[in-house]
């Protein structure tokens, strides 16, 4: 199986309602997202011209439109957080979720969005979302 990975960067703020540490407060991260795509078939021969299973530019455009443009420089908060902090409704860049915007939930959302947008012959195989340079959540497709 051939696998292609494209890496994306975005800035986003969030808060985790119900958490007792510092992450209960609004704070931001410089996220790094790794998106790995492939095909379900085993590639035994060279790929005919132009030689791609999918162009890196197509991956870039797809992920940027579906995800990065939405999340970059946004603030993601849960309904529960806003219920306890109602003044935060004033932010123009606010995205409200019914779940907490943890790295795990962000990644689950992202894989759901991408799976719905990919061409049928291309499979989303893996995603990693780095919240810091040494901490990440990872999603791997079931076989």
N, C-alpha and C positions, 0 to 999 in steps of 0.2 A: 504494500500500500504506500502510495506517495502522500506525504503530509507537507503542508505549507503553513508557516506561521508568520503573522504580521503583528507588529507591536504598536500600540497606541498609547498616548499620554493625554491626561486631562486633569484639571483641578476641580475639586468638588468639596463642599462642606456638608456635614451631617451632624446629628446627635442621636444617641441611643437612649431612648426612654426606658426607665426602669433599671438601668445599669448604675452601679454604685461607684464606679471609678470616674476618672476625668472625662471619659467619652460620653458622659451624660450631658455635657455642655456642647454647644455648637462649636465645631472645630473643623479644620480642613486638612485635606491630604493631596499630595501629588500622586495620582494613581497611574499605574502602568498596567495595561491590559494586553495579554497575549491571546490571540485568536488563532487556533490551529484548525485548518480545514483539510479535507481529503476526499477521496472517492471511495465508494464501497467495493469497487473492483480491484483486483490485483493487477498491477501494471507490469507486464512482462516484456513489452516491446516499447520502442521509442514512441513518443507522442507525436502525431502528425503536426505539421505546421499550423499554428505558430509555436507549438511545443509546450503549451501550458495546459494544466487541468483547469486553472482559473488564473486570470491575470492578477498580479499583486495590486495593480491600480483599481481593478474591480473590487477586490477585497477592501481596499482603503476607502473607496467611495461608499460602498455598502455599509461598512461599520461606522464611518463618519456620519452619514445621514441618519442611520437607525439609532445610534447610541451616543457617539462623542458629542455631536452638536447639541443633543438634549441635556447631557450631564455636565459638560464643561462649564465651569464657573457658575454652577447652580448650587442650591441649598436643598437637600432632601431631608424631610422630617416626616415622622409618622403622625397620623391623626391623634394618637394618644399623647404624643409630645405636645402637639398644638393645643390640645384640650387643657393641659397644665400650663402652657406658655402662650396664651392667645395673642399677645402683641407681635409674635413672629409671623402672623398672617400678612404683614405689610410688605414683605420682600417680593420684588418683581421677579426674582429668579427662583422662587420657591416651587418645589415639586412635593406634593403630599402623597404619601403612601399609606396603605392600611396596615403595613408591617414595618418593623424597624429596618432602617437602611444600613444594616450591617454589611460587611464585605461579602458574606455568604448570600444574603438576600439580594444584594446588587447583582452578584454573579448569576444567581438563578433567574433574575429578571432578564439580564442580558442574553443568556443562552436561549431563553424562550423567544425573545424578539428576533434574534438572529436565525434561529431554526425556521421561523415563519417567513423569513425574507430570502433565504438562500435558494439558488436554482436547485431543482430536484436531483440533479446528478452530483451535487456537491454536499458533503456531510460536515456538520460541525462536530469535530472530534474531541476538542479540549479547549478550555479557557482557563487562564490564570489572571487573577486580579490582585496586583500588589498594592496594598494600602500604604506600606512603607517599604524601604529597600530590602528589608529582610522578613517581611510578613505578608503572606498572600493566601487567598482562598483559591481552590482549584476545582473545576468541574470537568469530569471525563465522561464521555458518552458511553452508554451501555452497549455492549456488542450485540 
